[in-house]
Amino acid sequence: MRAIAWLSEKRNGKILCKACSQRCLLGEGEYGKCGVRVKEGDNLYLTVYGLVSAINVDPIEKKPLYHFLPSTNSLSIGTVGCNFSCQFCQNWEISQYPKTHHHEVFGKELSPEDIVRLAELYKTPSISYTYNEPVIFFEFAYDVMKLAKERGIRNIFVTSGYETEEAIDIALPYLDAMNVDLKSFSDDFYRNICGARLKPVLRTIEYAFKKGIWIEITTLLIPGYNDTDEEIRQIARFIAGLSKDIPWHISRFFPAYRMLHVPPTPVSSLKKAYEIGKEEGLNFVYVGNYWNEDLESTYCPNCGKKVIERFGYSTRNHLREGRCPNCGYQLKGVWQ
């Protein structure tokens, strides 16, 4: 299915795509870096509107979101295509597909109404736009989000953080939460490994946080690439500079795509990163892709009591409307 990609602007016979910070300026027949937005005639078209490549009911903790409707499920959808070209992508079969198959796309045809009805059928209080980068199918996501919000369903972006301010402003009435990948604190890493830049990601995090969207941040720790103590500390300080209550998920790397030669993240590196996050004052640091109750659970910043127990995706929530049952401290999050 195809639809006009209206988050764009005509410029001297070309079209500027305004969905993401790649800001592709496209001539006739040219595709954006995502592989699914193309100029034809006077319009920019989205070639994956209503084409869902993956759909599942997932635990919210899988996004990962630990402070947003814990212990609930989220209907999760994605298309094909991506505005990044990460060499370690775990979903490369769908994210890179249009770029390696002459802009061919695939997916099950589902309308926004179909998707919202599925969320209602499975009684999921949220819909997550994930698996690939949601901003590249922004107009489709927008239509789903708007309808979902009308029916009392929350909306979540799991994103690399390349949304433009225009995209965030348009999504703002309907977008409730974001998990943003802060893949590194090195612009060289972003340029050489991901085909992107660091500063737009930092701007997105800052802007979305300022606008009141619930934010959690994930960093995949890749041995030899982004795992020095200095870089980990830079990330932790950046997050703490916004708010010490922003949850930070430090995720274990496993070999994937073009990084099959890189070993999994040592457990010692995960634990050291966790300690650095705590040293920098972050209240909520979590280790992912490595099941360890002590490193996955939530502790009250005031009294230290374990208030949400986690082991993998199994959760026991002891909070009372977001408050610690021991001391009454109100933890930051969206709890209901």
C-alpha positions in Angstrom: 0.0 0.0 0.0 1.1 3.5 -0.7 0.1 6.9 0.8 1.3 10.5 0.5 4.1 11.1 3.0 2.8 14.5 4.1 5.6 15.2 6.6 7.6 16.8 3.7 8.1 20.1 1.9 8.6 21.0 -1.8 11.8 22.8 -2.6 12.8 23.9 -6.1 11.4 20.9 -7.9 12.7 18.5 -5.2 11.0 17.3 -1.9 12.6 17.6 1.5 11.5 14.8 3.8 11.0 16.2 7.3 10.3 13.0 9.2 13.8 12.3 10.4 17.1 14.2 10.8 18.6 12.6 7.7 16.4 15.3 6.0 16.8 13.7 2.6 16.3 16.1 -0.3 14.9 14.0 -3.1 14.7 14.4 -6.9 12.3 12.5 -9.1 12.3 8.7 -8.4 14.8 9.0 -5.5 14.3 7.2 -2.3 15.3 8.4 1.2 17.9 6.7 3.2 15.1 4.6 4.8 14.3 3.0 1.5 10.5 3.5 1.8 9.9 7.2 1.1 10.1 8.1 -2.6 9.5 11.3 -4.7 7.1 10.7 -7.5 5.7 13.7 -9.4 4.8 16.5 -6.9 4.5 14.2 -3.9 6.6 12.2 -1.5 5.1 8.7 -1.0 5.4 6.2 1.8 5.5 2.7 0.3 4.8 0.8 3.5 1.6 2.5 4.6 -0.5 -0.3 6.1 2.1 -3.0 5.4 3.0 -4.7 8.7 6.1 -6.9 8.6 5.9 -8.0 12.2 3.1 -8.0 14.8 3.1 -9.5 18.3 1.8 -9.1 21.7 4.8 -8.5 23.9 5.4 -7.8 27.6 6.0 -4.0 28.0 9.3 -4.9 29.6 10.6 -6.2 26.3 10.6 -2.7 24.7 12.2 -2.2 27.3 10.0 0.0 29.4 10.2 -0.6 33.1 8.4 2.6 34.4 5.5 2.7 32.0 2.5 0.4 32.7 4.6 -2.4 34.2 3.4 -6.0 34.0 1.1 -5.2 31.0 1.3 -6.3 27.4 1.8 -4.1 24.3 0.6 -4.8 20.8 3.9 -4.4 18.8 4.0 -3.6 15.1 6.7 -2.7 12.6 7.2 -2.3 8.8 10.3 -2.8 6.7 13.0 -0.2 6.2 15.2 2.0 8.5 17.0 5.4 8.3 20.0 3.9 10.0 22.4 1.1 8.7 23.6 -0.3 12.0 26.2 -3.1 11.5 24.9 -4.8 14.6 21.2 -4.7 13.9 19.2 -7.6 15.3 16.3 -7.1 13.0 18.3 -6.5 9.8 16.1 -8.8 7.8 13.3 -6.3 7.9 15.2 -3.0 8.6 17.6 -3.3 5.7 15.3 -5.2 3.3 14.3 -2.4 1.0 17.9 -1.2 0.6 19.1 -4.7 -0.5 16.0 -5.6 -2.6 15.7 -2.7 -5.0 13.2 -0.9 -2.7 10.9 -3.9 -2.7 8.6 -4.0 0.4 6.4 -6.6 2.1 4.0 -7.1 4.9 0.5 -8.0 5.9 -2.1 -5.4 4.9 -3.6 -3.9 8.0 -5.5 -0.6 8.3 -5.2 1.6 11.4 -8.7 0.4 12.4 -7.5 -3.3 12.1 -4.5 -2.6 14.4 -6.6 -0.8 17.0 -9.2 -3.6 17.0 -6.4 -6.1 17.6 -5.2 -4.1 20.6 -8.8 -4.2 21.9 -9.1 -7.9 21.1 -6.0 -8.8 23.1 -6.8 -6.2 25.7 -3.4 -4.5 25.5 -3.4 -1.0 27.0 -0.7 0.2 24.6 0.5 -0.1 21.0 4.3 -0.1 20.4 5.8 1.0 17.1 9.0 -1.1 17.0 11.0 -3.8 15.3 12.2 -1.1 12.8 12.3 2.6 13.1 8.8 4.1 13.5 9.6 7.6 12.3 10.2 6.2 8.7 6.5 5.1 8.6 5.4 8.2 10.5 2.2 8.9 8.6 1.0 5.3 9.1 2.0 5.4 12.8 0.3 8.8 13.2 -3.1 7.5 11.9 -2.9 4.4 14.2 -1.9 6.6 17.2 -4.7 9.1 16.7 -7.3 6.3 16.5 -5.8 4.4 19.4 -5.8 7.5 21.6 -9.5 8.1 20.8 -10.1 4.5 22.1 -8.1 5.0 25.3 -5.0 3.1 24.2 -1.5 4.5 24.8 1.2 4.8 22.1 4.9 4.0 22.4 7.9 4.6 20.0 10.9 2.3 20.3 13.3 4.4 18.3 16.8 5.4 17.4 16.0 8.9 18.3 16.2 10.6 14.8 12.8 12.2 14.9 12.7 15.9 13.9 11.1 18.4 16.2 8.4 18.8 13.6 7.6 15.0 13.9 7.6 15.1 17.7 5.3 18.2 17.7 2.8 16.5 15.4 2.9 13.2 17.4 2.8 14.9 20.8 -1.0 14.8 21.4 -0.9 11.0 20.8 2.6 9.7 21.8 2.8 8.7 25.4 6.3 7.1 25.8 9.6 6.5 24.0 12.4 4.2 24.5 15.3 5.8 22.7 18.5 4.0 21.7 21.5 6.1 22.7 23.9 3.8 20.9 27.1 5.6 21.8 28.4 9.0 22.8 30.8 9.1 19.9 29.9 10.8 16.6 32.5 8.6 14.8 30.6 5.5 16.1 27.3 6.9 14.7 28.8 7.8 11.4 30.9 4.7 10.8 28.7 2.0 12.4 25.2 3.4 12.0 25.2 5.8 9.1 24.0 8.7 11.3 25.1 11.3 13.7 25.1 11.7 17.5 23.8 15.3 18.0 20.4 14.8 16.5 19.8 11.9 18.8 20.7 14.0 21.9 18.4 16.7 20.6 15.5 14.3 20.2 16.0 13.0 23.8 16.2 16.5 25.2 13.2 17.8 23.2 10.9 14.8 23.9 11.8 15.0 27.6 11.0 18.7 27.7 7.7 18.1 26.0 6.6 15.7 28.7 6.8 12.4 26.8 7.9 9.5 29.2 11.5 8.7 28.2 13.6 5.6 28.9 17.0 5.1 27.2 18.8 2.0 26.1 22.5 1.5 25.3 23.7 -1.8 23.7 27.2 -2.3 25.1 29.4 -3.6 22.3 32.9 -4.9 23.3 35.6 -2.8 21.8 33.2 -0.2 20.2 31.3 1.8 22.9 32.3 0.1 26.2 35.1 2.3 27.7 34.5 3.6 31.2 34.9 7.1 29.8 32.1 6.8 27.2 29.8 5.0 29.6 30.3 7.8 32.1 29.6 10.4 29.4 26.2 8.7 28.6 25.3 8.5 32.3 26.2 12.1 32.8 24.1 13.2 29.8 21.1 11.3 31.2 21.6 12.6 34.7 21.8 16.1 33.4 18.3 15.8 32.1 16.9 13.9 35.1 18.3 11.3 37.5 14.9 9.6 37.3 15.2 8.7 33.6 15.6 4.9 33.4 18.8 3.7 31.7 18.8 0.2 30.2 22.3 -1.2 29.6 21.8 -4.1 27.2 24.1 -7.1 26.5 25.3 -7.4 22.9 25.2 -10.7 21.0 26.8 -11.3 17.6 24.4 -10.2 14.8 24.4 -9.1 11.1 27.8 -7.7 10.2 29.2 -8.0 13.7 29.2 -11.8 14.0 32.9 -11.6 14.8 32.4 -9.6 17.9 31.9 -11.6 21.1 29.0 -11.1 23.5 29.4 -8.4 26.2 31.2 -9.8 29.2 29.0 -9.8 32.3 31.8 -7.9 34.1 31.4 -5.0 31.6 27.6 -4.9 32.2 28.1 -4.8 36.0 30.8 -2.1 35.7 28.5 0.0 33.5 25.7 -0.4 36.0 28.0 0.8 38.8 29.1 3.8 36.7 25.4 4.8 36.1 24.8 4.6 39.9 28.0 6.6 40.6 26.7 9.4 38.3 23.6 9.6 40.4 21.0 7.8 38.2 18.3 6.3 40.3 17.2 3.7 37.8 19.8 1.7 36.0 19.0 -1.7 34.5 20.9 -4.5 32.8 19.1 -6.2 29.9 19.7 -9.3 27.8 21.2 -10.8 30.9 18.8 -12.2 33.5 19.8 -11.2 37.0 17.1 -10.1 39.4 19.4 -7.7 41.3 20.3 -5.8 38.1 16.8 -5.8 36.6 14.7 -4.8 39.6 13.6 -1.4 40.7 14.7 0.0 44.1 13.2 3.0 46.0 15.7 5.9 45.7 14.7 7.0 49.2 14.9 3.9 51.3 16.5 1.3 49.0 13.6 -1.2 49.2 13.1 -3.4 46.2 9.8 -2.2 44.9 9.5 -4.0 41.5 11.1 -7.5 41.3 12.0 -8.6 37.8 13.5 -11.8 36.4 13.5 -11.7 32.6 9.9 -10.6 31.7 8.4 -11.9 35.0 7.5 -9.0 37.2 6.1 -8.5 40.7 5.1 -4.9 41.3 4.9 -3.9 45.0 4.3 -0.2 44.3 1.0 1.4 45.5 0.0 3.8 42.8 3.7 4.5 42.2 4.6 4.8 45.8 7.1 2.8 47.8 5.1 0.5 50.2 7.9 1.0 52.8 8.4 4.8 53.0 5.7 6.2 50.7 8.2 7.8 48.3 6.6 8.6 44.9 8.7 7.0 42.1 8.8 8.6 38.7 6.9 6.7 36.0 3.5 6.1 34.4 2.1 3.5 36.6 -1.5 3.3 35.5 
